[in-house]
Amino acid sequence: MARRVSARRYAEAIFEIALEKKELDRWQSDLGKVAHLGQDATIAAYLGSPKVHFEDKAKLLAEKLTDIDPLVLNLVYLLLTKDRLDMLADIADEYRRLLDSRRGIEQAEVTTAVPLDDEAKLKLSQRLGDIVGKKIVLKLKVDPGIIGGFVARVAGKLIDGSTCCKLAALKKGMV
């Protein structure tokens, strides 16, 4: 939880910088590259090793991240000195969330019992968009345990239209 809060603070700070410089998309791209680099197990192990000097780590990062904004590279160096490079993916996710929010887009985590076809995805996206008043981008998961229907988390709301939930409510009502 604390890690997520820290990632949000970093993301908000760099979002303000990107907004000021009018480079929102570039920063999103650069953060994606940095987060992708952090997912490489070999590089992450090298950067996390206390036996490797900061200068050597910085040299590797400078070589791998040649085409990114120098301020993004400075962020990576800052996280490296604080031993928080593992937060890069979280910071990139939070930044994307802030950028989407600015553009009127909301992420919705939707769990269904079966995979949805393209037409069903479009209808569900439109319905959820009508509820929250924003354009919706779906992040889909499949969980046969909900039996049918869907469970959606969007804009801080939980919408549970699953068969499992309805059966539980019916059981509670009968008791």
Order of alpha helices (4+ residues) and beta strands (2+ residues): alpha-alpha-alpha-alpha-alpha-alpha-beta-alpha-beta-beta-beta-alpha
